[in-house]
Amino acid sequence: MLTAIIPIDLSRRPNDLIKKAVFLAKMAQKNNIHSIFGHSDSNTKYDKKLLKELSAFPLVKVNSEKKTSRNINAAALRNLAFKSVKTDYIVLLDVDIYPDFDILIKYMNRLSTSERPFYILPCLYLTKHGTKLLNKNRVNLNVLKARFFSFSRKEFLHLASPSSVTILKTQDYKSINGFDESYCGHGYEDFDFLVRLYDLHKLIDKPHDFLQDLSARSPLFSIGFRRYLGESCLETLLEKDMVFHLYHEKEHHEDYYLARKENYIKFKITHQDKVGESNYEDATLLTPFISLCTEKCLNIHDYAVLFDNKPGHIDRFDTIKRRIKFLLNK
């Protein structure tokens, strides 16, 4: 059996998060999947509404803890949720991920046959338009995926691989002591978790450029730790398996996002003593991906969109207002 663990703190966009949490719970119940929310409880009307609505689902449990800081600590909330896990397998989810439990069950079944010690699913970030299409059932997941690989722009922002959506053994979570709760605010607690998970299974080297921190629109152009963590996700990319991240507004000046800088410094300090002096032939994933395609006799042209890394595509923005804001660099 599989349990989804999900952090939730309603101090930001509460109505949006409640709506998504209830939908996730409904889909988990439908698929006979246990789900546990690690809930930071501010005792507001929104928190009470969340608890009431989730109580309607027998397979859903909410582990609540009184909020004592203005900061959002997703790492602590994941650990809080994990305390009630009773299944052999877990998946790390967020309420902003569209709950496609078919693909999660697929990879849980693979995990149960010990093909790999864990699986990380690529995550395709949707625009406001793409999210609206999915939420209103105007397209299904297969159609959305086909549009992405056919170079449609309007529905998609970027593809993240690795992402935080990880299916793993419950025992492995315990073995690495879960998430490091000293990461607070947005970012890097998931990368820290993954590095320790990879280390547990001796699946990763750390060349001299391991700690480079630069994101890319296409995961094949990733460098640094994203590149080295992402290499083991290439086979999933080749199967075109992915999850979808539903759109939500961001306020980048918020403390939650500003914490990224401090969290990266912590991540760098934590892992810098393990970095070696070795070099890889390709600092990106382009060569490994092409080699894997050749090895599996797959047509590289079927994955052409993954070679598109041109930054700032204005046609990725789905409204005139968002395009103007992009052009004005706001």
N, C-alpha and C positions, 0 to 999 in steps of 0.2 A: 504493500500500500504506500501511497504518496501523501505527504503533507506539504502544503504551501505555507510558508511563513512570510508575513507581510507587515512592514512597519507602517504606522499611521499616526500622524500628529496634525490636528485640525487648526493649528495656529495660523496656517496659511490656506487660502482657497477652500474653506470647509465644505461648502455645498458641492463643489466639484468632486472632492475626495469622497464624501459620503455616497454620492451617486455611483461613483466608480467602485467603491468598496462593496456596496450592495449588489451591483451587477456581478462582480467577481465572486461573491459568496453564492449567488444564485447559480452561476455556471459551475462552480466547484461542487455544489450540492447535486446538480444535475448529473455530473460525471462521477459521483461517489468519491470525491476527493476531500480529504480533511483540509481545513484552512484555519490558521491561527494568526490573529492580528496582535502585534505588539503595539499597544495603544498608550500614547502619552496623554493623560487625562487632565484637562484644565477645568473640568467641571462646568463647562459652558452648556448652553442649550444645544449646541452642535454635538458635543460629546454625548449628551444624553440621547439625542436623536440617533446617533450612530449606534449606541449600545442597544437601543430599542429595536431598531430595524434589523440589526444583525442577529438578535435573539430569535428571529423567526426561522433560522437555519440550523437544524440539529447537528450538522457536521462542522459548524463554525464555532470557534472558541475565541474569546477576546481576553487577552491578558492585559489588564490596565494597571498603570502605575501613575501616581500623582506627578504632574509636571512641576518640577522645582526650578527650572531654568528657562529663560526665554529662547534658548537655542534648541534647534531640532537635532536629535541624536539618533539617526537611523540605525547605527551600529548597536546601541543599547537596546533599541526597540526590537531588533531582530533577535538578539540574545534573550530578551524577555519572552518573545513568542516561542523561541526554541525550547524553553523550559517545559512546555507541555507536549512536545512531540513524542509520539508513541509508535510511529511507523519506522520502517527500515530505511526509507528514502525521503528526502526533502527536496523542495525546489524553492529557491530564493526568488520572490516576486515583489513587485511594487504595484500599487493600485493604478498607476498610469499605464500598465501593460495590459493590452487586450487579452482577456482570459481564454486563450485557445488551449484547452486542456487535452485535446487530441494529440498535439505535438509533444506536450509534456509527458503524457502517458507513453508515447512512442519511445521517448528517450529514457524514461524510467525502465521500460522493458529491456531496452538495450543494456542499461546499466546492470540490470539483474542477471544478465548473462555474462557479465564481466568482460565485455568487449573493451571497455575503458573504465577507469576509476571514477570519472565524472564527465558531464557534458555541459558545455556553455553554448547557449543559443545566440546567434546574431540577432540584433534588435534594430528594426527599421523604424525610424522616427517619422511620424506622419505630420503633414501640415494641418492647419485648421480645416481645410477643404477635405483632405483625405480622411480625417477623423469624422467629419460630418457624414461623408459617404458611408463609412463603416457603421457608425452608430445608427443611421437611419436605414440600414440594410439595403442600400442602393448598390453595393458591391459586396461580394464575399471575400474571404481571405485569399482564395486562389486567384480571383480576378485581380485583386490588389497586387499580389506578387507578380503576376504576369505583366501588369502595367509597369511595375518597377523595372523588370528585366527587358521591357520594350522601350526604355528610355523616357517614359512619361515623367514629367517634372512636377506637375501641379500638386500631386498627392504626397510628395516625399521631401524630407529635409536631408537626412543622411543615414548611413548604415553604420552601426556600431558593432564591432566584433574584435575583441570580446565585449560582452555586456555583463551586467550583474545577474542575468537570468541563468542560474546554474542549478543543474540537477545532480545531487550528490548523495552519498551514503550518510546517514545520521551519525554513524560512528566517526566518520572523518571530520564532521563539524566539531564533535567533542574533542577529537585528537588534537586539533589546532586551536582549541579554546575559543571557538567562535570568532566573533568580530571584536576588534580592538575598540573599546568604547571611548578611548581618548580622542578619536576622530569626531569632531563635532561640526555641525553644519554640512554643507554640500561637498561631496567629493572625496575620493581616494580610499575611503574605508573599504570599498568593494575591491579595488585593486590590491590593497594590502591583504585582504582575505584570500584573493586568488593566488597571489605570490606564495603565501604560506601553504595553500592547498597544493599547488604545483610542487613545492619543496617536499611536502609530505610524501608524494609519490615519485620524487626525483625525476620530474618531467621537464625541467627547465634549466638551461644554462643562463648565466648572467654576464654577457660580454661587456666590454668597456662602455658601450653606449646604452646600457640597460636602463639607466635612470633618466634618459631624455624624455621630456614631456611635451609632446606635440601631437595634437589630434589631427585627423584627416577626414574628408568626406567619404572616402572609400577606404575600407580596412586594409586593402592591398598596399596602400601607401603609408601605412602606419610605421612609425619608427619607435625606438626605445622599448620600454616595457610593454606598450600596447602591441608592438610587433611580435615580441617573443611570447607573450601570453596568447596572442591571436593565432600563432602558427598551428596550435593544436585544434583550432576551430575551423581549419580550412576544409576538412572533409564535410562538415555540416554546411558550409557555404556551397560546396559542390552539389549537395543534395537540394540546395535552394530552400532549406528549412530555416525559418526565422520566426520571431515574435514581432508584434507591432506595438510601438509606443504611441499612446494617444496624446494628442496635442493639448498643451495648456500654456497660458500666458506666463511669462517670466519677468521678474523685476530684478535686473542684474545688480542694482545697487543694494538690494537687501543683504543683511548680514549673513543670511543662509548661503548665498552664493559668494559673498566676499570671503568666506571662510576657506574657499578653495586654495588660496595662496598659502595659508598657514598649514592646511592639511597636506599639501604637496611637500612642504618643507619637512614635516614630520615623516611622511612616506620616504623621502629621500634619506633622511638621517637613519631611519629604521633599517633600510636595506642596503645602504652604501658599503657596509663592511663585507657584503657577500659578492660584490661586483668584481669580476676578474679582468684580465687584460686581453682576452682572446677577441678575435674579430670574426664576423660572419661575412661570407662572400657578398651577400645582398642585405643592406640595412633595412630594406622593406620586405614585403611578402610577395613581391611580383614573381621572382624566380621560383620560390617554393610552390606557388600556386600553379604556375605554368607547368612545372615538373609533375605535379600531382595530376593535372588534367591529362598530360601525356601518358602517365603511368596507368591511368584508369580509362584511357582511350575515349576521352570526352572532347567534344568540340569546343574549343576556346571561345568561338564566336557566340556561343550561347550565354557567355558570361561577360560580354563586352561592356556592359554598364559598370561592372566593377573596376574597369580601367579608367573610368571617368572621375577625375579628382580635381577638376577645375574649380577653384574657389569662387564664391560669390555669384553663383548662377542666379540672376534676378528672376528667371522664370520658375525658380523653386518657391517664390513667394506668391501666395494664392489670392491676395487682394491688392488693389491699387494702393491702399494706405500702407500696407506692409512693404510694397516695392519702393514707395517714396521714402519711407523711413530708412530702408536699406541704402538707397542712393545718397541720402543725407547723412549716413553713418550714425543713425540714432538707435 
